[in-house]
């Protein structure tokens, strides 16, 4: 959610209450928060920001005195009815780029201990979701049975833009938000809209394997760029491919090693993209979940030249069966992506409608807060249980955030044999070495902890792993 670092301007000249005030005023003026929309209570927002309640109350008081918001007692605080958003400047037409269509990359399915990419399915509010779903079905009208808008339902696009404005520091219009059926769909849209065959694209090494496969299927040249404790080594990318047309990065928690891209590296990456007119795809697959400090602001929030495309996902926050994600594009590219989405198809309207209601009524933000607390507990429990069972055989590395642990092991590619044995015994692990572009990758296991309910369960599973080593 919002952090003081995401609110702070470059010169740090404004007090924090003023920055909160300006963030809400901008969202209201731009129409991402509409008249009658409910805003978080001062207590809830102060807790999310990690600031004094008085700071938020001062911002709200200023907004109320200027007529932006109204307090309605137990009904909460809403954006004042009758306000009119400012007219947005017309976006320049993007350059024409031919559209290509490629098959999607397949995903593994199943629910196994340590499965990656699965949120805490036992903690999802299924009854609430079912109630919202029943309500949306009862209210379904004949026009809603037709093809949905290719870019996504307007209500969900607006709710997503408002959430990103307040929670991730991303200033965007609903027209810049495109609802997709997952990260692979989002990346395919970007590749179709902006790149030509043969062009070079940076990707992190190690990095998410489907990214490499999708780049290759689009007949692009993936350029592996090493990472260190500060994330992507931008200087190494410039040395290897200075004229690359793009970069795919995971700044919040590098996938799979989980370090965060440092501020100097973020600035260097943005400078490189601006100088070379390159595009940056920010894959923020689990940026909400940080446990050692407040969530970091998105790289997109620092983008002043319109070079960053922000890819987020609802599937990893809520449940994978939802198959919904979103892509935020620069304003100048919105018209181009409307065209590409029309050709590529969109996501089911009913699912979008339920999710839109889930967000508009505040359930989405509360769910993220609950999961952040739960995942912090489960991460510690899983790490402690595995360490007790495995000792020095697998070294569990502490991670600042994310939804998985990295367990280091000795031996070249020994992780692949162990991961295969675990799968035979009903457990899941990703071999770290497979995430490297070359043959010299490090050995380790990637273990999802979100569905590990206790330290005792983790220890029992750890003993089963030890028996396989």
N, C-alpha and C positions, 0 to 999 in steps of 0.2 A: 504494500500500500504506500501512501505518501511517506517519504522520509524527508527530514530537514535538508539533506544533501540534494534531493531531487527538487526541492522548492527553491534552493538558494540560487540567485543569479550569479553571473561570473564574478562580479565585483564584491558580492556579499554585502551590499550597502544597505539593504532593507531589513528591518526587523522581521522575525518569523511570522508574527501575526499578520503583518502587511502582505507577506508572500502568500499566506493562506487566503487572505482576502482577494488578492489579485488573481489567484488561480480560479477561485469560484466565479469572480466577476467575468473573467475571460470565457469560462465555460458557458455562463448565462448569455453573454453578449453574442457568442458564436452560435448559440442554439443547441449546443450539446447537452446542456441542462435547460429544460423547457419550463414554461410557466406551469405551476402546479406540481412539478416533480419534487419528491421528498428528498431531503439531503440528510446526511448522518447527524446524529445527535452530537453535541459538543463533547460529551463524555466518551462516546465511541470513537470519534475521530481523534481526540487527544490520546486515547490509549493506543490507537493504531500508529499515530505519529511518534509516540514516545515523548510527548511534550506536556507541559502543564495545561490543565483544563482551561485556565484563565487565558492562555494564548489563543485557543480556538474561540472562546467566548468573546474575546476582544475583536477577532475577525468577524464573527457572526454579528456582533453589535454594530460594527461599521457597515456591514452589508444591509442589515435591517434599517439603519438610520437613513441609508441612501435609497431604500425602497426595493432592493434586490430580493430580499427574502422576507417571509412572514412567519411568526411563531403561532401555532394553532393548538397550544396546550397539549393534551394527550395525543392528539393526532400528529404531533411532530412539527418540524419546520419545513416549509416548502418554498420553492421559487415563486415569487409574487405573480399572481395571475395578471395578464394584460401586458406583460413585458414583450417587446419585439426584439428578436435577434438582429444584429447588424448584418447587412448584406455582405456576402463574401465576394472578394475580387474574383473576376473570371480567370480561370486557369488557362495558361498558354497551352496550345495544342502540342502533345508529345510527338516526337518523330515517328514516322511510320516504320514498323518492324514486322516482318512476316510472322505468321502464327504457325506453330507446329503442334502436333499432337503425339504424345508418347504414352505407352501403357504405364499404369501405376506400379510401383514396387510392392511386392507382397509383404505382409506382416505376419509374424508368428502370433498364435492365439493360445489361450489356455490360462489357467490359474494355478501356479505352482509356487512353493516357497521360494522367495528371493526373485520372483519374476520382475523384470524391469518394466517401467512405464505404466505400472498399475497403481492408482491411488488406493487409499484405504477403503476398499469396497464395503467392509463391514460397518463403516462409519457414515456412509452416504445416506441422506435422509430420504429413503425410498418412499415412505408413506406420503411425505409432503410432495415429492415429485409425482406420485400417482394421483394425488388430489388435483394438482395443477393440470396434469394431463387429462384427467376426466373433465375438468372445467373447460379446457380448450376444445376438447372433442364435442362437448354439449353445445358450445357456442359456434361451432363450425358452420360457415355459410357457403352457399354454392360457389361464389367467386373464388373462395379460398381453396377449392378443389382443383383449380386450374394450375398451370405451370407457375411456380413461384418466381419472383424476381431473381435473375441469375446472380446478382451480387449479394443476395441475402434479403431477408425481410427488413423493411425500414425500421421496425421497432427494435429488432435485435441489433442492427447496425448502430442505431442511436444509443442504445443501452451500452454497447461495447465502447463506443467513442466516449461516452460520459465516464465510464469506469476507468478507461485509460487516461483520460484527462486528469482525474483526481488521484488515481492510484499509482500510475506509472510515470506521470509527468509528461505524457505525450499529447501535444496539442494537435488535434485532428478533427475533421468534420466527418459526419456519418458517411458522406459520399466517398471518403478515403478508405473506409472499412469494407472489406469484402469477406463474406462468410464462406468458408471452404469445408471440405470433408476431411481435413487433416493436414499435417505438415507437408506430406508428399504432394498433396493437391496444391497447397500454397506455393511450394517451390516450383512445381511444374508451371503454374501461371506466370511466375517471375521469369523463368527460363524462356517460355514462349513469347513473352511480351518484350523482353529487353536484350536478348542475346542472339548472336549469329553462330552457326556451326564453325568450329575451329578456334573460337575465342578462348582465352585462358581465364580461369576462375580460381582464386585462392580458396583453400579449405584447410581447416586445422588438422594437424598430424600429431597425436591421434585425433580422429574425428568420427562423427556419426556415419557408419558405412552406407546407409541408404542415400546420403547426400552425394557421395562419390558415384554411386551407381546411377543416380538420376542425372548427374552432370554428364556422365559418359553416354547415357541413352540419348541425351539431347545433343550429342556429338560435340560437346565442349571438352576442353582440356583441363581436368582438375590439377591444380598445382599444390602439392602438400607443403604446408608451412609449419615449421616446428612451433611448439608451445613451451613455455617455461612457467615459473611460479607466478608471473605477471600476465599469463595468457599468451595470445598470439604474438609472435615476434615479428612485428611489422617490418623491421629492417631486413629480416631474412626474406620476407615476401618480396620486398622491393628488389633485393639482390637477385632472387630467382626469376621473378616475372614482373618487372617494373611496369609493363604496359598491359597487365591483366585488366580485363573489363569488369571484374567483380570479385567479391569475397563473401563467403558464407561463414558466419562466426556465431559463437554462443557466449556472449560477454558476461552474463550474470553468473552462470556456473558452467565452465567449459565442459563440453561433452566429449570424453567421459571423466576427466580428471578433477573437475569441479572447482578449480581455481577461478577467480574473477579477473576479468580484463581490467588492468590498472588504468587510472585516469590518464597518465601520459600516453599509454598505448592507445586508448580510445581517441585521444586527440590526434595522435599520429595517423591512425587509420582513417579518420575523417579528413585530415589534410591530404592524405594520399588519394582518397576518392575524389575530393574536390579538384585537385590538380589534374588528375587523369580522367576526369569525368567518368569514373567507375561507379558501380552500384554495390552497396553493402546489404546483404540479407542478414538481419538479426534474428536468430532463432532463440526466442525467449521461452523455452519449453517448461521451465519450472522456476522462473525468477521470483515468484511470490514466496518461495520457501527458503528463507535464510534464517539461521538459528544463532549465529554468534553476534549479529548486529541487525540493524533494520534492513529491509530489502533495499538493494541498490537501485538507483534510477536506471531506466532503460537507456541504451546507447542512442536510440531514436530521440530521446529528450534533449540530446546535445546537438542534434542535426539541424544546422541552420541553412544548408544549401540544398536540401531535398535529395540527398544521396542514399538514405537508409530506407529499406523496406522492412517492416517489423512483422514477424510471424509469431503469433501466439496460439495457444491451444486450450480449448475447453475440455478435451478428452482426458488429459492428464490431471486436470484440476478436479473434474467431476467423476466421469467414468468413461473408459475407452469405447464402450458400446454406443456412446452418444455420437461419435464420429463427426464432431464439429470443431473447427478451428477458425482463425481469422487472420487476415493479412491487412496491414495498414500501409498504404502507398503514399508517396509524395503527392501533393495536390495537383501538380502538373501532369501526373500520370493517371489520374482518376478516370478520365474519359477513355484512355487506352485500355485500362483494365476492365472497364464495363464491357468493352467489345470482346476482350479475350474471355471473360467469364461467360458471356452469351454463347460463345463457341464451345467452351469446355463444360458447361452445365454447372448446376449448383447443388446445394444440400436440401434434404427434405424439409418442406415448409412446416409440418406439424411439430417436428423436433425443435426447429428454430422458434416456433411460437411458444412452446413450453419453456424453453430456455430464456426467451425474452421476458416472460412473466416471472420466472425465477430470479432474474436479475433486477427487474423493475421493482419488485417487492422487497428487495434487500437481502434475500436469502443467499445470494451468491457471495457477497462480501462477508457475511457472517460465517458461511461455510469455510471460506479461506482462512479466516481467523481461527476457527476451531481446528482445522487441519494443520495449521502451522504449530499450534501447541501440541497436538497429538503426534505429529511427525518428529518434533524435537524429542519427545519422550521415547518414541519407538526407535529413533536413531541411536540414542544413548543405550537403550536396552539391547538392541541388536549388536552393537559394537562390544558391549560388555560381555554378553553371552558368548559371542564368537571368540573373543579373546580368551575367555576362561577355558573354552573347549579346545582351541587350536594352539594356544601358546605362540611360540615363535614360528610355527609352520606356515601360518598366514598372518602377515602383519596388516592390521586394519588401520588405514590412514584416516585421521580426523578430517572431516569435510566441513566447510563453513555453511553449506546448505545443500539443497537438492533432495533427491528421492532415492539415492543409492549410495552404497559404501564401495570403496576401492580396497580390495584385499591383495596385497603384494605377495609374490612368491618367487622363489629362486628357480632357475632352470629355464633354458630357452624353450618357449612354447609348451612348457609343461602345463600351462593353464588350459590348453585345448583338450588335452587328454582328461584332465580332471573335470572340466565342464561337461564333457561327453558322458563320463561315468555318473556324475550327479544327475543328469537328465534320465539316465537309465534307472536311477533309484528314486525318481519322482521329485527331484529338486531342480532348480533352474540356476544357471549362472552364465554370464557372458564372458568369454575369454578376452582379456584386455588386448592381447597381441593381435587379435583380428581387427582391431580398430586402427591399427597403424597401416600406412600406405605401403611401406616396404617390408622386407622379410626380417628386419632386425628389431621388431617391436618388443617392448617389455612384457614380462609375464605377470598376470594378476587376474583376479576375478572381480566382476562387477555384480554386486548383490543388492537387489532392491529390498529395502527394509520396511516399506510402508504397510505391509500386511503381516509383519511379525509383531504379535500382540504382547510379548513379554520377554524378559531376559531368560526365563526358564526355557521357553520355546526356542530361542536363539541358541542356547547352550546345547539343547538336545539335537538340533539340526547341525550344530558345529561338530558334535561327536560323530554324527553320521558322515560328515565330510571328512573328518580325520580318518575314519575307517577306510575311506576310499583312496587315501593318499599313499 
